[in-house]
Amino acid sequence: SIKFRFRDHMLFKQFDKTAQKGRDKVIRTFVEQLLQHANDITQLDLSSCLLPDKFLEVLAEEVLKNPANSLPKLQLINFESNLLEGRGIEALSEVIKNDSTWRFLQAILLENQRNHMTGEAERALADAVNLSPSIVVCSASIRDLYAVKDITDAILFNMDQLRLARRDHQAKEGTLKDRERNETELYFDSIASNESTETEVELVGDHSFVRLDDEEKAKSGAAFKDNTSVRTIKMEVLGLDDNFAIAFGESIANNSTIEKVNIDSNAITGFGMKALFAGLGKNNTIDEFQVRHQKKPMATLDEEALPDLLAPNTALLKLGIGVRSQLVRMQLDKIINANRDRVRKERLKSKK
């Protein structure tokens, strides 16, 4: 493997307008020569060279002419501290999205550019990283929070897949050792066994939880079934899916301690929502339940099933959920308002 490093900021400096053709010729010649001797390059370090967008545009153009054989072993790109901001980043993103190029690329370093990236460049980079099965590091100053989230989610997923691939390899080689359960898993084990005395569970965007596999995430939902201490649950931005929702729905159907639940901003679909509402229909202690801003909207048929599932509930006083059907919204509000009226009457009765 070869690490190619070049840090002569004079070669790619901004020529004046009369010398633009000269700069472009320097760039194209450099890229062509680089790719002619690139079979063994694993790290490409061109940081602090005053690289303009044009350099990445030409690099992308030449790489895509022969995608499988242009820097085929590349693992790391370091373009930090340059002049990249728009079309160059977009061109680089097109290369990353190509299934035949840079199949072993793991790290992209783009920090400390002279100017902020354009919105189009940020979105293009996020889309590219999201499609890459290998990238586990993407260092860049990005202002678009949705792009940041997409990149973070993709990297966490790739890291998880890499970990699983290593485990499969170790299992085949006979070198796999039983791992110790991590802190997050032990935390939910203590809740499930009722050894924990905590009254509140709060995890928001917790990376250690996000990295758990689907089975462990589902176990976290089941952990509350027999717990008698937790009263408030806040688990947002954790990638909770339908498997979690099914397990958690069964938990709240049995639990008589939980009072407030917030599982906003996850990935629960209509199937999981029905499981949650089936559990709420059997619960008599939860008075606030928030499950808004899921990754995908529910299907109309799933929305229409929710009021009947919730109908037996007499305790819920506040419900946050995104439904598009106005009829379903009215039916859910009717149930909540009836519960509020009942509670108000009971309070008045107790004062007399």
C-alpha positions in Angstrom: 0.0 0.0 0.0 1.1 3.6 -0.7 0.2 6.8 1.0 0.3 9.7 -1.5 0.9 13.0 0.1 1.2 16.4 -1.7 1.2 19.7 0.0 2.6 22.3 -2.4 0.0 25.1 -2.1 1.8 27.0 -5.0 0.9 24.5 -7.7 -2.9 24.8 -7.4 -3.1 28.5 -6.3 -5.8 30.7 -7.8 -4.4 32.0 -11.1 -5.7 35.3 -12.3 -8.4 35.3 -15.0 -5.8 35.6 -17.8 -4.1 32.5 -16.7 -7.2 30.3 -16.1 -6.3 28.0 -18.9 -2.9 27.5 -17.4 -4.3 26.4 -14.1 -6.8 24.0 -15.8 -3.9 22.4 -17.7 -1.9 22.0 -14.5 -4.9 20.3 -12.9 -5.6 18.0 -15.7 -2.0 16.9 -16.1 -1.7 16.3 -12.4 -4.8 14.1 -12.3 -3.8 12.1 -15.4 -0.4 11.4 -14.0 -1.8 10.5 -10.6 -4.2 8.0 -12.1 -1.5 6.4 -14.2 0.4 5.4 -11.1 -2.5 4.8 -8.7 -3.0 1.1 -8.5 -1.5 0.7 -5.1 -2.5 4.0 -3.5 -4.6 3.5 -0.4 -4.4 7.0 1.1 -4.7 10.2 -0.9 -3.6 13.2 1.1 -3.9 16.6 -0.7 -4.7 18.7 2.3 -3.5 22.4 2.4 -2.9 22.6 -1.3 -5.4 25.3 -2.2 -7.3 22.8 -4.3 -10.2 24.5 -6.2 -13.5 22.8 -7.1 -12.1 22.4 -10.6 -9.6 19.8 -9.3 -12.3 17.5 -8.0 -14.4 18.0 -11.1 -11.5 16.8 -13.3 -10.6 14.0 -10.9 -14.2 12.8 -11.0 -14.4 13.0 -14.7 -11.3 10.9 -15.2 -12.1 8.4 -12.6 -15.6 7.7 -14.0 -14.0 7.0 -17.4 -12.6 3.8 -15.9 -14.3 3.4 -12.5 -13.1 0.0 -11.6 -9.4 0.7 -12.2 -9.0 4.3 -11.0 -7.5 4.2 -7.4 -9.1 0.8 -6.9 -7.5 0.3 -3.4 -8.2 3.8 -2.1 -9.3 3.8 1.6 -8.8 7.4 2.8 -9.2 10.8 1.1 -7.8 13.9 2.9 -8.8 17.1 1.1 -8.9 19.3 4.3 -7.9 23.0 4.3 -8.6 23.7 0.6 -11.0 25.8 -1.5 -13.7 23.2 -2.1 -17.2 24.4 -1.7 -19.6 23.5 -4.5 -19.3 21.7 -7.8 -16.1 19.9 -6.7 -17.9 18.3 -3.8 -20.9 17.4 -6.0 -18.5 15.7 -8.5 -16.8 13.8 -5.7 -20.2 12.6 -4.5 -21.0 11.2 -8.0 -17.8 9.1 -7.8 -18.7 7.8 -4.3 -22.2 6.9 -5.5 -20.8 4.8 -8.4 -21.0 1.1 -7.4 -17.7 0.3 -9.3 -15.4 3.0 -7.8 -13.5 3.2 -4.6 -15.2 0.1 -3.1 -12.8 0.1 -0.1 -13.1 3.8 0.7 -13.6 4.2 4.5 -12.7 7.9 5.3 -13.4 11.3 3.7 -11.8 14.3 5.4 -13.1 17.7 4.2 -12.8 20.0 7.2 -11.5 23.6 7.2 -12.4 24.8 3.7 -12.0 28.5 3.1 -15.7 28.9 2.5 -18.8 27.1 3.6 -20.1 24.3 1.3 -23.1 25.2 -0.8 -26.5 23.6 0.1 -26.4 21.5 -3.0 -22.9 20.2 -2.2 -24.0 19.3 1.4 -27.0 17.4 0.1 -25.0 15.6 -2.6 -22.4 14.5 -0.1 -25.0 13.2 2.3 -26.8 11.3 -0.5 -23.4 9.7 -1.5 -22.4 8.7 2.0 -25.9 7.3 2.5 -25.4 5.0 -0.5 -21.9 3.9 0.4 -21.5 0.5 2.2 -18.0 1.2 3.3 -17.6 4.8 4.6 -17.2 5.0 8.4 -15.7 8.4 8.7 -16.9 11.6 7.0 -15.4 14.8 8.5 -16.9 18.0 7.0 -18.4 21.3 8.2 -22.1 20.9 7.2 -24.8 23.3 8.2 -27.8 21.4 6.9 -29.0 19.4 9.9 -30.9 16.9 7.8 -27.7 16.2 5.8 -25.8 15.8 9.1 -28.3 13.3 10.4 -28.3 11.3 7.1 -24.5 11.1 7.2 -24.5 10.1 10.9 -27.1 7.4 10.4 -25.3 6.0 7.4 -21.9 5.9 9.2 -23.4 4.2 12.2 -25.1 1.6 10.0 -21.9 0.9 8.1 -20.0 0.6 11.4 -22.6 -1.9 12.6 -22.4 -3.9 9.4 -18.6 -3.9 9.7 -18.8 -5.2 13.2 -21.2 -8.0 12.2 -19.0 -8.9 9.2 -16.0 -9.3 11.6 -18.0 -11.4 13.9 -19.1 -13.7 11.1 -15.5 -14.0 10.0 -14.4 -14.9 13.5 -17.2 -17.4 13.8 -16.1 -19.1 10.6 -12.4 -19.1 11.7 -13.4 -20.4 15.2 -11.9 -17.4 16.9 -15.1 -15.7 18.0 -15.3 -15.1 21.8 -18.5 -14.3 23.7 -18.5 -10.6 24.2 -19.4 -8.9 27.5 -22.7 -7.0 27.4 -22.1 -3.3 27.0 -23.3 -0.6 29.4 -26.5 0.2 27.5 -27.5 -3.5 27.3 -26.8 -3.9 31.0 -28.9 -0.8 31.8 -32.0 -2.3 30.1 -31.2 -5.7 31.7 -31.5 -4.0 35.1 -34.9 -2.5 34.1 -36.2 -5.8 32.9 -35.1 -7.6 36.1 -36.6 -4.8 38.2 -33.3 -4.3 39.9 -33.1 -0.7 38.8 -34.8 1.9 41.0 -34.7 4.7 38.4 -38.0 6.5 37.8 -37.0 8.1 34.5 -35.4 6.7 31.3 -34.1 9.4 29.0 -32.1 8.6 25.9 -32.0 11.1 23.0 -29.8 10.4 20.0 -27.6 8.2 22.2 -25.0 6.7 19.9 -24.4 3.7 22.1 -28.1 2.8 21.8 -28.2 3.5 18.1 -25.4 1.0 17.6 -27.3 -1.8 19.2 -28.6 -4.5 16.8 -32.3 -4.9 16.1 -32.6 -7.7 18.7 -31.2 -5.7 21.5 -33.4 -2.7 20.6 -36.5 -4.9 20.7 -35.3 -6.2 24.1 -35.2 -2.6 25.4 -38.9 -2.3 24.5 -39.7 -5.5 26.3 -37.7 -4.5 29.4 -40.6 -2.4 30.8 -43.1 -5.2 30.9 -42.7 -6.1 34.6 -40.8 -3.0 35.8 -42.4 -1.2 38.7 -40.2 1.9 39.1 -40.0 3.7 35.8 -42.6 6.4 35.4 -41.3 8.5 32.6 -39.8 7.3 29.3 -38.1 9.6 26.7 -36.4 7.7 23.9 -36.0 10.0 20.9 -33.9 9.9 17.7 -32.8 6.3 18.3 -33.9 4.6 15.2 -36.6 2.6 17.1 -38.5 0.5 14.6 -41.6 -1.8 14.4 -39.8 -4.6 16.4 -39.3 -2.2 19.3 -42.9 -0.9 18.9 -44.3 -4.5 19.1 -42.3 -5.3 22.2 -43.0 -2.0 23.9 -46.7 -2.3 23.0 -46.8 -5.6 24.9 -45.0 -4.0 27.8 -47.4 -1.1 28.3 -50.3 -3.5 28.0 -49.0 -5.2 31.1 -47.3 -2.3 32.9 -49.1 -0.3 35.6 -46.4 2.2 36.6 -45.5 4.2 33.5 -47.2 7.6 33.2 -45.4 9.5 30.4 -43.9 8.2 27.1 -42.1 10.2 24.4 -40.7 8.2 21.5 -40.7 11.0 18.9 -38.5 11.0 15.9 -37.9 7.4 15.3 -38.6 4.9 12.5 -42.0 3.4 13.5 -44.4 2.6 10.7 -48.1 2.0 10.7 -47.6 -1.6 11.7 -45.7 -0.6 14.8 -48.2 2.1 15.6 -51.0 -0.4 15.7 -49.0 -2.5 18.2 -48.4 0.6 20.4 -52.1 1.6 20.3 -53.2 -2.0 21.1 -51.0 -1.8 24.2 -52.4 1.7 25.1 -55.9 0.2 24.8 -55.1 -2.1 27.7 -53.1 0.4 29.8 -54.6 2.5 32.6 -51.7 4.6 33.9 -50.2 6.4 30.9 -51.6 9.9 30.7 -49.2 11.3 28.1 -48.0 9.6 24.9 -45.9 11.2 22.2 -45.0 9.4 19.0 -44.6 12.1 16.4 -42.1 12.8 13.6 -41.5 9.2 12.5 -39.4 8.7 9.4 -42.3 7.7 7.2 -46.0 8.6 7.3 -48.6 5.9 8.0 -50.7 4.3 5.4 -54.4 5.4 5.5 -55.6 2.0 6.5 -53.2 1.9 9.5 -54.4 5.4 10.6 -58.0 4.3 10.4 -57.3 1.3 12.7 -56.0 3.4 15.6 -59.2 4.9 17.1 -60.7 1.4 17.6 -57.5 0.2 19.2 -57.4 3.1 21.6 -61.1 3.2 22.4 -60.9 1.1 25.6 -58.4 3.5 27.2 -59.6 5.8 29.9 -56.4 7.2 31.2 -54.7 9.0 28.3 -55.0 12.8 28.5 -52.4 13.9 26.0 -51.6 12.3 22.7 -49.1 13.5 20.1 -49.2 11.7 16.8 -49.0 12.7 13.1 -52.0 11.5 11.2 -53.2 12.9 7.9 -56.8 11.9 8.0 -59.0 14.6 9.7 -61.6 12.0 10.5 -59.0 9.9 12.4 -57.8 13.0 14.2 -61.3 13.8 15.3 -61.9 10.3 16.5 -58.7 10.3 18.6 -59.4 13.7 20.0 -62.9 12.5 21.0 -61.3 9.7 23.0 -58.8 12.0 24.7 -61.5 14.7 25.5 -63.8 12.0 27.0 -60.9 11.0 29.3 -60.3 14.6 30.3 -64.0 15.1 31.1 -64.0 11.9 33.2 -60.9 13.1 35.2 -62.4 16.5 35.7 -65.7 15.1 37.0 -63.8 12.8 39.4 -61.8 15.8 40.7 -65.0 17.8 41.3 -66.6 14.8 42.9 -63.7 14.4 45.3 -63.9 18.0 46.4 -67.5 17.7 47.4 
